[in-house]
Amino acid sequence: MSFPTNLFNSHPKEDGDFFLGVTKILGFKPKTLSFYKKAFLHRSMNKKDDNGNAMNYERLEFLGDSMLGTIISKHLYKEVPEGDEGYLTKMRSKIVSREHLNELGKDLGLINFVESRIPKSHFGQNIHGNVFEALVGAIYLDRGYSYCEKFIQKRVIGPYVDIEQLEGRVISYKSLVIEWCQKQKKTFDFDVYEDTGNDPLKHFAVKLSIGGNVVSKARATSKKKAEERASKRAFFALQDKMEN
């Protein structure tokens, strides 16, 4: 599978700069550069292939997500022989969590390669993790499973995967709070409403009540983020009770 060399209408110098930048991140030379250019192509560019199909990083993101999950699963299976299915699943979720992937993308400076009509300052945090997954997908298409595995070993498992640290890492404070409330037979309620502040971006505010009492408040640019932020504050406010 390959794309025409003029697919992105790039100039030779731009291709050369992109090639050098990507090679530095990968640790090896790309064979088919167009895979990698597509991994950083935002949908706002409205590009299509010869068959009229949309060209952006989203399909590569889907592929990279699958490859990342497979390789991390293989690593955990080998390294934690005593771990049961539930434990291994939880550890994998922590490694490939959106928050962790966003950190990886930021550390590698991947947003600098993104081609978009939207100013980069307007992107949300998830763009970093999205293009990281797309890059993994591009590696798989270009070089196959072995190169994909080597890249993930070098960029993810080696520097970031410490089983003992992961065991104590929280991936969802909301889940922790809900689980604790259910065990303690306490009622809980996330009262989410649109915030009418003066921010340029729409915000949502949330009040988290446990047992009929408001224990925390938070606001964010999405309902999900506001609930997670309020849950984190509730966790630390009730940490002694929850850990006991």
C-alpha positions in Angstrom: 0.0 0.0 0.0 1.4 3.4 -1.0 0.4 6.9 -1.8 1.5 9.1 -4.7 4.6 11.1 -3.9 2.8 14.4 -4.6 0.0 13.5 -2.3 0.5 16.4 0.1 1.9 18.9 -2.5 5.0 19.3 -0.4 8.2 21.0 -1.6 11.4 18.9 -1.5 13.0 21.1 1.3 9.8 20.7 3.4 9.9 16.9 2.9 13.6 16.9 3.9 13.0 18.8 7.1 10.0 16.6 7.9 12.0 13.4 7.1 14.9 14.5 9.5 12.5 15.5 12.3 10.5 12.2 12.1 13.7 10.1 11.8 15.0 11.7 15.0 11.8 10.7 16.9 11.5 7.2 15.4 15.2 6.3 15.7 15.1 4.8 12.2 14.5 6.1 8.7 11.0 6.0 7.2 10.5 4.0 4.0 7.2 5.6 2.9 7.1 9.2 4.1 3.5 9.7 3.1 2.3 7.4 5.9 3.9 9.7 8.4 2.7 12.9 6.8 -0.8 11.5 7.0 -0.3 10.8 10.7 0.0 14.5 11.3 -2.7 15.7 8.9 -5.6 17.3 10.7 -9.1 16.9 9.3 -9.4 20.7 9.0 -7.1 20.5 5.9 -10.1 18.8 4.1 -7.8 16.7 2.0 -9.0 13.7 0.0 -7.3 10.9 -1.9 -7.9 10.0 -5.5 -11.0 8.0 -4.5 -12.6 10.9 -2.6 -11.8 9.4 0.8 -11.0 11.9 3.6 -7.3 12.0 4.5 -6.3 12.8 8.1 -4.7 11.1 11.1 -8.0 9.6 12.5 -7.9 6.2 10.8 -4.2 5.8 11.7 -5.1 6.8 15.2 -7.5 3.8 15.3 -4.8 1.5 14.0 -2.2 2.8 16.4 -4.5 2.4 19.4 -4.9 -1.3 18.5 -1.1 -1.8 18.0 -0.3 0.0 21.2 -2.7 -2.1 23.2 -1.4 -5.4 21.7 2.2 -4.6 22.4 1.6 -3.4 25.9 -0.5 -6.5 26.6 2.3 -8.7 25.4 4.8 -6.9 27.6 2.6 -7.2 30.7 1.9 -10.9 30.0 5.6 -11.7 30.0 6.7 -9.4 32.8 3.9 -10.1 35.3 3.4 -13.9 35.2 1.4 -13.7 38.5 -1.1 -11.1 37.3 -4.6 -12.3 36.6 -6.8 -11.0 33.7 -8.3 -8.2 35.8 -4.9 -7.0 37.1 -3.3 -7.0 33.6 -6.3 -5.1 32.1 -6.0 -2.5 34.8 -2.3 -2.0 34.3 -2.7 -1.8 30.5 -5.5 0.8 31.0 -3.1 2.9 33.1 -0.3 2.8 30.5 -2.5 3.6 27.5 -4.8 6.1 29.3 -5.6 9.3 27.5 -3.7 11.3 30.1 -0.6 9.2 29.7 -0.7 9.3 25.9 -1.0 13.1 26.0 2.1 13.2 28.1 4.0 11.1 25.6 2.9 13.2 22.7 3.9 16.4 24.5 7.3 15.0 25.5 8.0 14.1 21.8 6.8 17.5 20.6 4.5 15.9 18.0 2.2 18.9 17.8 5.0 20.7 16.0 4.5 18.4 13.0 0.7 18.8 12.8 -0.6 20.3 9.6 -3.9 22.1 10.3 -5.9 25.2 9.4 -6.8 25.6 13.1 -4.2 27.5 15.3 -2.4 25.0 17.5 -3.2 27.1 20.5 -6.9 26.2 20.0 -6.3 22.4 20.2 -7.4 20.5 23.3 -4.9 18.4 25.2 -6.0 15.2 23.5 -4.3 16.2 20.2 -1.0 15.1 21.7 -2.2 11.5 22.4 -4.2 11.3 19.2 -1.2 12.0 16.9 1.0 9.7 19.0 -1.4 6.8 18.3 -1.5 7.9 14.6 2.3 7.8 14.5 2.3 4.2 15.9 -0.2 3.3 13.1 2.1 4.8 10.5 5.1 2.9 11.8 3.1 -0.4 11.5 2.1 0.3 7.9 5.6 1.4 7.0 7.8 -1.1 8.8 5.6 -3.7 10.3 5.1 -5.2 13.8 8.7 -5.6 14.8 9.6 -1.9 14.3 6.4 -0.9 15.9 7.3 -3.0 19.0 10.8 -1.5 19.1 9.5 2.0 19.0 7.0 1.4 21.8 9.7 -0.3 23.9 12.0 2.7 23.4 9.5 5.5 23.8 6.8 4.0 26.1 7.8 0.9 28.1 11.5 1.8 28.8 11.1 5.3 30.1 7.5 5.2 31.5 6.4 1.6 32.5 7.3 0.9 36.2 4.9 -1.7 37.5 5.2 -0.6 41.2 4.5 3.0 40.3 1.6 2.1 38.0 -0.1 0.1 40.8 -0.5 3.3 42.7 -1.5 5.5 39.8 -5.1 6.6 39.6 -6.6 6.8 36.2 -10.1 7.9 37.2 -10.9 9.7 40.4 -14.6 9.6 39.4 -14.6 5.8 39.4 -12.8 5.7 42.8 -15.4 8.0 44.3 -18.4 6.1 42.8 -16.9 2.8 43.9 -16.4 4.1 47.5 -19.9 5.5 47.7 -21.4 2.2 46.5 -19.4 0.3 49.1 -20.4 2.7 51.9 -24.0 2.8 50.7 -23.8 6.6 50.3 -25.8 8.5 47.7 -23.9 10.7 45.3 -24.8 13.2 42.7 -22.9 15.1 40.0 -24.9 18.4 39.4 -23.5 19.6 36.1 -24.5 22.9 34.5 -23.2 25.3 31.9 -21.0 28.0 33.3 -21.9 31.5 32.2 -18.5 33.0 32.9 -16.6 35.3 30.5 -14.2 32.7 29.2 -13.8 32.6 25.4 -14.5 28.8 25.5 -17.7 27.4 26.9 -17.2 25.9 30.4 -19.2 23.6 32.6 -19.4 23.6 36.3 -20.2 20.7 38.6 -21.1 20.3 42.3 -20.4 16.8 43.7 -22.7 15.8 46.6 -22.1 12.8 48.8 -24.8 11.8 51.3 -26.7 15.0 50.5 -23.7 17.3 51.2 -21.7 19.2 48.6 -18.1 18.0 49.0 -16.4 19.6 46.0 -16.9 21.9 43.1 -15.0 22.3 39.8 -15.3 23.7 36.3 -13.7 22.7 32.9 -14.3 22.9 29.2 -16.3 19.6 29.1 -18.7 17.9 31.5 -16.4 14.9 31.7 -13.4 16.9 32.7 -15.4 18.9 35.2 -16.7 15.7 36.9 -13.2 14.2 37.0 -11.8 17.4 38.5 -14.5 17.6 41.1 -14.0 13.9 41.9 -10.2 14.4 42.4 -10.9 17.2 44.8 -13.4 15.1 46.7 -10.9 12.2 46.8 -8.3 14.4 48.5 -10.9 15.9 50.9 -12.0 12.4 51.9 -8.7 10.6 51.4 -8.4 9.3 55.0 -11.9 7.8 55.0 -11.6 6.4 51.4 -8.2 4.7 52.0 -9.5 3.1 55.2 
